[in-house]
Amino acid sequence: MFRTRHYKQINNTSSLLLRIGTYPFQQLDDVPYSMTFLETILGELLQIFKREGIEANSDADLIRKLDIRQSTFHELFSGREDMVKQAILFDIEVENRRQMDLLSKASNPVEGVMTLLLDGIKVIKQVNPVYIGDLQKYPEAWHMSMQNVIDNNRHINAEILNRGILQGYFRKDLNLQLVTKIIIEQFFMILNPVSFPPDKYDLSDVFRSVYLYYVRGICTEMGGKLAEEYFANNKI
């Protein structure tokens, strides 16, 4: 039996995509807002992609795993590139919302930075490295994903670092623009399979080694103590 959820509310797919974003690698019932049929499908697709890779399943395989009719699948997606693009757009917005929720719970800028880094390690551990390689085969979707990393992280990191400097947690001599760019470029370096082939390196270990020690270097004595406590408490 195919699922019987109605989706008449999503006839205008392009207008819907203006208000939805990406779905992180987590259970569907963790999503903090009401989901439409399309959003549910995109969330399930992302779980499959991040667990198995994008190219591991044909359209027919995906239709079977999603438990929907072939006609429904083709109404939702004009082709494979469109499917991946919609999934990435969905992933971007939900992930950005989740990051903002995490940051709202941090008690100080150092904890904010560490929270994001730990979350990054957790997310990378849950994603099959094949997914990252497969995504690069879809240039438009890959570009949107990486552009969001640049834009969103530039804004978030600059805000946290500036607040941390003013509150005495980070060194006053930091060049905010430069440090923010370094953090972003380090991320791209980690994802580069030439620099760190996933069959030779655990990406979560690379992430930890690159970022966690870097944070110590930009902290003041007060901020450094907080960072050390955070490392110890979270067994980093």
C-alpha positions in Angstrom: 0.0 0.0 0.0 1.2 3.5 -0.9 1.0 6.2 1.7 -2.2 8.2 1.5 -1.2 11.6 2.6 -2.8 14.4 0.6 -0.5 16.9 -1.1 -2.9 19.3 -2.9 -1.4 22.1 -0.9 1.9 21.8 -2.7 0.8 22.2 -6.3 3.0 25.3 -6.5 6.3 23.7 -5.6 8.4 26.7 -6.4 6.5 28.9 -4.0 6.8 26.3 -1.3 10.5 26.1 -1.7 10.8 29.8 -0.8 9.8 29.0 2.7 11.5 25.7 3.4 15.1 24.6 3.9 17.2 21.5 4.7 16.6 18.7 6.9 19.4 17.5 9.2 20.3 13.9 9.8 17.8 13.2 12.5 14.4 11.6 13.2 11.4 13.2 11.4 9.5 13.9 14.6 12.4 16.1 15.8 11.4 18.8 13.3 10.2 21.9 15.2 7.4 22.9 12.8 4.4 21.3 11.0 5.5 19.5 7.9 3.8 19.2 4.5 3.9 16.1 2.4 6.7 17.4 0.3 8.7 18.4 3.4 8.3 14.9 4.8 9.5 13.3 1.5 12.5 15.7 1.4 13.4 14.8 4.9 13.2 11.1 4.2 15.3 11.6 1.0 18.0 13.4 3.0 18.2 10.6 5.5 18.7 8.1 2.6 21.2 10.3 0.9 23.3 11.0 4.0 23.2 7.3 5.0 23.8 5.7 1.7 25.0 8.4 -0.7 22.9 10.0 -3.5 23.9 7.7 -6.3 23.4 4.5 -4.3 19.7 4.3 -5.3 18.0 4.7 -8.7 14.8 6.7 -8.9 12.9 3.4 -8.8 14.7 2.4 -5.6 13.9 5.8 -4.0 10.2 5.5 -5.0 10.1 2.1 -3.3 11.9 3.3 -0.2 9.7 6.4 0.1 6.6 4.3 -0.4 5.0 6.6 -2.9 3.6 6.2 -6.4 5.8 6.8 -9.4 3.3 9.5 -10.7 3.6 11.3 -7.3 7.4 11.2 -7.4 7.4 12.8 -10.9 4.9 15.4 -9.8 7.2 16.4 -7.0 10.5 16.3 -9.0 11.1 17.2 -12.6 14.3 15.2 -12.6 17.1 13.9 -10.5 18.9 17.3 -10.4 15.7 19.0 -9.3 15.2 16.4 -6.5 18.7 16.9 -5.2 18.3 20.7 -5.4 15.0 20.7 -3.5 16.5 18.4 -0.8 19.5 20.7 -0.4 17.3 23.8 -0.2 15.3 22.0 2.5 18.4 20.9 4.4 19.8 24.5 4.4 16.9 26.2 6.1 16.2 23.6 8.8 20.0 23.3 9.6 20.3 27.0 9.9 17.3 27.1 12.2 18.8 24.3 14.3 22.1 26.2 14.6 20.3 29.3 15.8 18.5 27.2 18.4 21.7 25.7 19.6 23.4 29.2 19.9 20.4 30.6 21.8 21.2 28.1 24.6 24.9 29.0 24.9 25.7 31.0 28.0 28.8 32.8 26.5 30.6 33.2 23.2 33.1 30.4 23.9 30.4 28.0 24.7 28.7 29.1 21.5 31.7 28.4 19.4 32.3 25.0 21.1 28.6 24.0 20.8 28.8 24.6 17.0 32.0 22.7 16.7 30.8 19.7 18.7 27.6 19.7 16.6 29.7 19.8 13.5 31.6 16.7 14.7 28.4 14.9 15.5 26.9 15.7 12.1 30.0 14.7 10.2 30.1 11.4 12.1 26.5 10.7 11.0 27.0 11.4 7.3 28.5 8.8 4.9 31.5 10.4 3.2 30.1 9.1 -0.1 27.3 11.6 0.2 29.7 14.6 0.1 31.4 13.2 -3.0 28.0 12.4 -4.7 26.7 15.9 -4.0 29.6 17.5 -5.9 28.3 15.7 -9.0 25.3 18.1 -8.9 27.0 21.5 -9.3 24.0 23.8 -8.6 23.1 22.0 -5.4 26.7 21.8 -4.3 27.2 25.5 -5.0 24.0 26.3 -3.0 25.2 24.2 -0.1 28.7 25.7 0.0 27.4 29.2 -0.5 25.2 28.8 2.6 28.2 27.5 4.5 30.1 30.7 3.5 27.3 33.2 4.1 25.7 31.7 7.2 29.0 30.9 9.0 30.5 34.2 8.1 27.6 35.9 9.8 27.4 33.6 12.8 31.2 33.5 13.4 31.7 37.2 13.1 28.9 37.9 15.5 30.1 35.4 18.1 33.7 36.5 17.8 32.9 40.2 18.1 30.7 39.6 21.1 33.4 37.4 22.6 36.1 40.1 22.1 33.8 42.8 23.8 33.2 40.4 26.7 36.9 39.5 27.2 36.7 35.9 26.0 38.6 36.3 22.8 41.8 38.3 22.1 41.3 41.9 21.2 44.0 41.8 18.5 41.9 39.3 16.3 41.2 40.3 12.8 37.6 39.3 12.6 37.4 39.2 8.8 40.5 37.1 8.6 39.7 34.7 11.4 36.2 34.2 10.0 37.6 33.4 6.6 40.2 31.0 8.1 37.4 29.1 9.9 35.4 28.8 6.6 38.4 27.8 4.5 39.4 25.2 7.1 35.9 23.7 6.6 36.4 23.4 2.9 39.9 21.9 3.5 38.3 19.2 5.7 35.8 18.3 3.0 38.4 18.2 0.2 38.9 14.5 -0.6 42.3 15.3 -2.0 43.5 16.7 1.3 41.8 14.1 3.5 40.7 11.0 1.6 37.7 9.6 3.5 39.1 6.1 3.2 42.2 7.1 5.1 40.9 9.7 7.5 38.0 9.9 9.9 36.5 13.3 9.0 35.2 13.8 12.6 38.8 13.4 13.8 40.1 15.9 11.2 37.4 18.3 12.2 38.3 18.0 15.9 42.0 18.4 15.3 41.6 21.5 13.0 39.0 23.4 15.0 39.3 22.6 18.6 42.9 23.5 18.9 42.4 26.6 16.8 39.8 27.9 19.3 42.3 27.7 22.1 44.7 30.0 20.2 42.1 32.8 19.8 41.0 32.8 23.4 42.2 35.1 26.2 43.2 33.5 29.5 39.6 33.8 30.7 38.2 32.3 27.5 40.9 29.6 27.4 39.9 28.4 30.9 36.3 28.1 29.8 37.3 26.2 26.6 39.4 23.8 28.7 36.5 23.2 31.0 34.2 22.6 28.0 36.7 20.2 26.5 36.9 18.2 29.8 33.2 18.2 30.5 32.4 17.0 27.0 35.3 14.5 26.8 36.8 16.1 23.7 
